[in-house]
């Protein structure tokens, strides 16, 4: 496989349909969870779709989150002063990984390594940015996440 024909993580995952399925499964569990459910009390019914849009853009899909939701500054605003704890961050990650299985996202090691790499990185930033007194940059591009060192295996 040459670099020119390596699919984006977005395409490999199954596009917007797969990511929307992922976030629907995920947030059904989140709202019932005693540790992180309270963080999402009063959640906009469209929140799962917005998170799918964010993930889609991050993983190389269309820039819909930037165009329709305001990009990084809008995402950042949802995390400021929330005081996310490390146990809450870990639960979020764990539930998302379970949702990826249930939603049928690809389970090949290369995809899951790249996917979990972004989820770990992003949730650690979200936790840091959510702390009282945190001063993250207010303007930044939406990150673009790729395969890292292991593109998809295709025999």
C-alpha positions as a printed NumPy array, in Angstrom:
array([[  0.   ,   0.   ,   0.   ],
       [  1.369,   3.38 ,  -0.928],
       [  0.842,   6.54 ,   1.062],
       [ -1.427,   7.932,  -1.651],
       [ -4.03 ,   5.2  ,  -1.268],
       [ -4.094,   4.916,   2.529],
       [ -7.662,   5.641,   3.617],
       [ -8.402,   8.164,   6.333],
       [ -9.415,   6.854,   9.736],
       [-12.824,   8.355,   8.955],
       [-13.201,   6.272,   5.81 ],
       [-11.791,   3.138,   7.438],
       [-14.226,   3.498,  10.362],
       [-17.193,   3.657,   7.998],
       [-17.757,   7.405,   7.697],
       [-20.387,   9.515,   9.383],
       [-22.89 ,   6.653,   9.637],
       [-20.463,   4.554,  11.709],
       [-19.435,   7.459,  13.931],
       [-23.053,   8.433,  14.563],
       [-23.813,   4.819,  15.465],
       [-20.82 ,   4.892,  17.834],
       [-21.904,   8.055,  19.619],
       [-25.54 ,   6.95 ,  19.891],
       [-24.473,   3.688,  21.561],
       [-21.969,   5.537,  23.731],
       [-24.262,   8.262,  25.046],
       [-27.017,   5.753,  25.824],
       [-24.546,   4.293,  28.331],
       [-23.151,   7.633,  29.503],
       [-26.486,   8.992,  30.717],
       [-26.999,   5.878,  32.866],
       [-23.493,   5.941,  34.357],
       [-23.268,   7.091,  37.978],
       [-19.766,   8.558,  37.58 ],
       [-20.009,  10.525,  34.344],
       [-23.752,  10.739,  33.81 ],
       [-24.01 ,  13.881,  35.957],
       [-21.563,  15.671,  33.636],
       [-24.121,  15.231,  30.845],
       [-27.288,  16.128,  32.757],
       [-29.431,  18.27 ,  30.487],
       [-27.479,  17.181,  27.411],
       [-28.731,  18.523,  24.08 ],
       [-30.498,  15.628,  22.303],
       [-28.239,  16.306,  19.289],
       [-25.041,  16.035,  21.355],
       [-24.187,  12.518,  20.096],
       [-24.455,  13.749,  16.505],
       [-22.225,  16.745,  17.262],
       [-19.58 ,  14.51 ,  18.825],
       [-19.757,  12.251,  15.756],
       [-19.177,  15.346,  13.598],
       [-16.139,  16.283,  15.728],
       [-14.691,  12.787,  15.505],
       [-15.361,  12.694,  11.774],
       [-13.413,  15.896,  11.221],
       [-10.579,  14.774,  13.505],
       [-10.289,  11.458,  11.666],
       [-10.025,  13.038,   8.227],
       [-13.639,  13.459,   7.207],
       [-15.422,  16.639,   6.177],
       [-14.932,  19.767,   8.295],
       [-18.574,  19.801,   9.392],
       [-17.88 ,  20.511,  13.054],
       [-15.898,  23.579,  12.114],
       [-18.443,  24.724,   9.543],
       [-21.593,  24.008,  11.52 ],
       [-20.535,  24.179,  15.172],
       [-17.605,  26.607,  15.339],
       [-14.635,  24.24 ,  15.483],
       [-12.12 ,  24.077,  18.296],
       [-13.296,  27.192,  20.198],
       [-16.821,  25.744,  20.45 ],
       [-15.525,  22.363,  21.635],
       [-13.237,  24.018,  24.177],
       [-16.103,  26.07 ,  25.598],
       [-17.937,  22.855,  26.529],
       [-15.05 ,  21.734,  28.736],
       [-13.973,  24.914,  30.531],
       [-14.464,  24.863,  34.321],
       [-16.145,  21.438,  34.289],
       [-13.559,  20.002,  36.696],
       [-13.364,  16.596,  35.015],
       [-11.617,  14.108,  37.301],
       [ -9.222,  11.378,  36.224],
       [-11.704,   8.628,  37.179],
       [-14.35 ,  10.359,  35.045],
       [-11.936,  10.633,  32.123],
       [-11.065,   6.949,  32.382],
       [-14.724,   5.938,  32.53 ],
       [-15.428,   8.034,  29.408],
       [-12.616,   6.235,  27.586],
       [-13.738,   2.815,  28.786],
       [-17.359,   3.36 ,  27.768],
       [-16.299,   4.693,  24.367],
       [-14.106,   1.662,  23.707],
       [-16.999,  -0.623,  24.661],
       [-19.288,   1.388,  22.38 ],
       [-16.81 ,   0.998,  19.507],
       [-17.171,  -2.775,  19.867],
       [-20.953,  -2.66 ,  20.146],
       [-21.287,  -0.248,  17.211],
       [-19.162,  -2.495,  15.02 ],
       [-16.249,  -0.152,  14.358],
       [-13.304,  -1.937,  12.745],
       [-11.42 ,  -4.012,  15.288],
       [ -8.13 ,  -4.405,  13.453],
       [ -5.147,  -3.518,  15.66 ],
       [ -3.997,  -0.639,  13.464],
       [ -7.332,   1.173,  13.515],
       [ -7.95 ,   0.563,  17.196],
       [ -4.431,   1.773,  18.082],
       [ -4.949,   5.016,  16.151],
       [ -8.504,   5.432,  17.492],
       [ -7.52 ,   4.837,  21.104],
       [ -4.444,   7.038,  20.686],
       [ -6.652,   9.992,  19.794],
       [ -9.191,   9.202,  22.531],
       [ -6.447,   9.064,  25.172],
       [ -4.817,  12.255,  23.905],
       [ -8.085,  14.155,  23.524],
       [ -9.555,  13.164,  26.879],
       [ -6.354,  14.082,  28.685],
       [ -6.478,  17.542,  27.077],
       [-10.17 ,  17.862,  27.912],
       [ -9.481,  16.973,  31.556],
       [ -6.615,  19.475,  31.784],
       [ -8.639,  22.193,  30.049],
       [-11.623,  21.587,  32.344],
       [ -9.78 ,  22.381,  35.559],
       [-10.633,  25.613,  37.379],
       [ -8.11 ,  28.267,  36.412],
       [ -6.905,  26.419,  33.297],
       [ -5.858,  28.751,  30.493],
       [ -5.832,  26.698,  27.292],
       [ -5.418,  28.481,  23.954],
       [ -8.795,  29.849,  22.88 ],
       [ -8.068,  29.447,  19.158],
       [ -6.607,  26.345,  17.548],
       [ -7.409,  24.167,  14.573],
       [ -9.376,  20.963,  14.977],
       [ -6.694,  18.268,  15.255],
       [ -6.284,  15.872,  12.342],
       [ -5.481,  12.373,  13.5  ],
       [ -3.941,   9.746,  11.255],
       [ -2.612,   6.244,  11.377],
       [  0.626,   7.072,  13.14 ],
       [  3.256,   4.434,  12.51 ],
       [  0.959,   1.568,  11.451],
       [ -1.294,   2.125,   8.426],
       [ -4.08 ,  -0.404,   7.915],
       [ -2.967,  -3.926,   7.178],
       [ -4.176,  -5.188,   3.848],
       [ -2.79 ,  -8.525,   2.709]])
